[in-house]
């Protein structure tokens, strides 16, 4: 699975239709100041306004892709998991992954979860199930009415990318 392709698709999700890498500082967003999807809340020591796309790519590669062994996952699962971890946090993404694999959802990406990912027989179905759990979670958030449309578009675009690049 290719980090470069995942990063390319992630940037579509993060900056689609927004100027300058999607720099925003929306008071309804608990992440606060954000650019390329990197938030001040998650990276308090980072100059968000001055963040470059290469800086964001390095963060995503180290803190999300490599840290969660996405390259060892089937594309559909790894890509959806990666986008979920970026958008909602790794702990939630791991629980959704575990649920899709019929494992106890403890939010820890340990050897049992990684072994189950390696054995997954239908990665697209797993990606779909992760997406459904993600959508159910998002609907419980207090800022869901504000971000619902954008999140739903992101969730669908991510799942479409999982299917397209699995069958390409």
C-alpha positions in Angstrom: 0.0 0.0 0.0 1.4 3.4 -0.9 1.7 6.2 1.6 2.1 8.7 -1.3 -1.3 7.7 -2.8 -2.9 7.8 0.7 -1.4 11.3 1.3 -2.7 12.5 -2.1 -6.2 11.3 -1.3 -6.0 12.7 2.2 -5.1 16.1 0.8 -8.2 16.0 -1.3 -10.2 15.3 1.8 -8.5 18.0 3.9 -8.2 20.9 1.4 -10.9 20.3 -1.2 -12.2 23.8 -2.2 -10.2 25.6 0.5 -7.4 28.2 -0.2 -3.8 27.8 1.0 -3.9 24.2 2.2 -7.2 24.6 3.9 -6.1 27.0 6.6 -9.0 27.5 8.9 -9.6 28.7 12.4 -13.3 27.9 12.9 -14.5 28.5 16.5 -16.9 25.5 16.1 -13.9 23.2 15.5 -12.4 21.9 18.8 -9.1 21.4 16.9 -8.7 25.1 16.6 -6.4 26.6 14.0 -5.9 23.9 11.3 -4.0 23.6 8.0 -3.6 20.6 5.8 -5.7 18.9 8.4 -3.0 19.4 11.1 -4.6 21.1 14.1 -3.2 23.3 16.8 -4.9 21.2 19.4 -3.0 18.1 18.3 0.2 19.9 17.6 0.4 22.8 20.0 4.0 23.6 19.3 3.6 23.8 15.6 3.2 27.1 13.6 0.0 26.1 11.9 -0.3 29.1 9.7 3.3 28.6 8.4 2.9 24.8 8.0 4.0 23.6 4.5 2.5 20.6 2.7 5.9 18.8 3.1 5.7 19.4 6.9 2.2 18.0 6.9 3.3 15.0 4.9 6.1 14.3 7.3 3.7 14.4 10.3 1.2 12.2 8.6 3.8 9.7 7.6 5.4 9.4 11.1 2.5 9.9 13.4 -0.3 8.2 11.6 0.9 5.9 8.7 4.1 4.4 10.2 2.9 4.5 13.8 -0.2 2.4 12.9 1.5 0.1 10.4 -0.9 1.1 7.6 1.5 -0.2 5.0 0.9 -3.7 6.3 -2.8 -3.5 5.9 -4.8 -4.3 2.7 -5.3 -1.0 0.8 -9.1 -0.6 1.5 -8.6 -1.1 5.3 -5.4 0.8 5.6 -6.6 3.8 3.7 -10.0 4.1 5.5 -8.2 3.5 8.9 -5.6 6.2 8.1 -8.2 8.8 7.2 -10.3 7.9 10.3 -7.2 8.2 12.6 -6.4 11.6 11.0 -9.9 13.0 11.2 -11.1 11.5 14.6 -8.0 10.2 16.4 -6.3 6.9 16.4 -8.0 5.5 19.5 -11.5 5.8 17.8 -10.2 4.5 14.5 -8.7 1.5 16.1 -12.0 0.7 17.9 -13.8 0.9 14.6 -11.3 -1.3 12.9 -11.6 -3.8 15.7 -15.4 -3.8 15.5 -15.2 -4.4 11.7 -13.0 -7.4 12.4 -15.3 -8.7 15.2 -12.7 -8.1 17.8 -13.2 -6.6 21.3 -12.9 -2.9 20.7 -10.3 -1.7 23.2 -8.6 0.9 21.0 -5.2 -0.7 21.2 -3.5 -1.7 17.9 -1.8 -4.8 19.3 -0.8 -8.1 17.9 -4.3 -9.6 17.9 -5.7 -6.7 15.9 -2.8 -6.7 13.4 -3.1 -10.4 12.9 -6.8 -10.1 12.2 -6.1 -7.3 9.7 -3.6 -9.6 7.9 -6.3 -12.3 7.7 -9.2 -10.1 6.6 -11.0 -11.9 3.8 -13.0 -9.0 2.4 -11.1 -5.7 2.9 -13.8 -3.6 1.2 -16.5 -5.0 3.5 -14.2 -4.2 6.5 -13.7 -0.6 5.1 -17.4 -0.2 4.8 -18.0 -1.4 8.3 -15.3 1.0 9.6 -17.1 3.8 7.7 -20.5 3.0 9.2 -19.0 3.0 12.7 -17.3 6.3 11.9 -20.5 7.9 10.7 -22.4 6.7 13.8 -19.7 8.2 16.1 -19.7 11.5 14.2 -23.5 11.8 14.6 -23.0 11.8 18.4 -20.7 14.9 18.4 -22.0 18.2 19.5 -20.7 19.9 16.4 -22.2 17.4 14.0 -24.9 19.8 12.8 -22.2 22.2 11.7 -19.9 19.7 10.0 -22.3 17.0 9.0 -22.4 17.6 5.3 -18.6 17.9 5.0 -18.0 14.9 7.1 -20.4 12.7 5.2 -18.8 13.8 1.9 -15.4 12.9 3.4 -16.6 9.5 4.6 -18.0 8.7 1.2 -15.0 9.9 -0.7 -12.7 7.9 1.5 -14.8 4.7 1.0 -14.9 5.3 -2.8 -11.1 5.7 -2.7 -10.8 2.4 -0.9 -12.9 0.6 -3.5 -11.4 2.3 -6.5 -7.8 1.6 -5.5 -8.5 -1.9 -4.4 -10.1 -2.8 -7.8 -7.7 -0.7 -10.0 
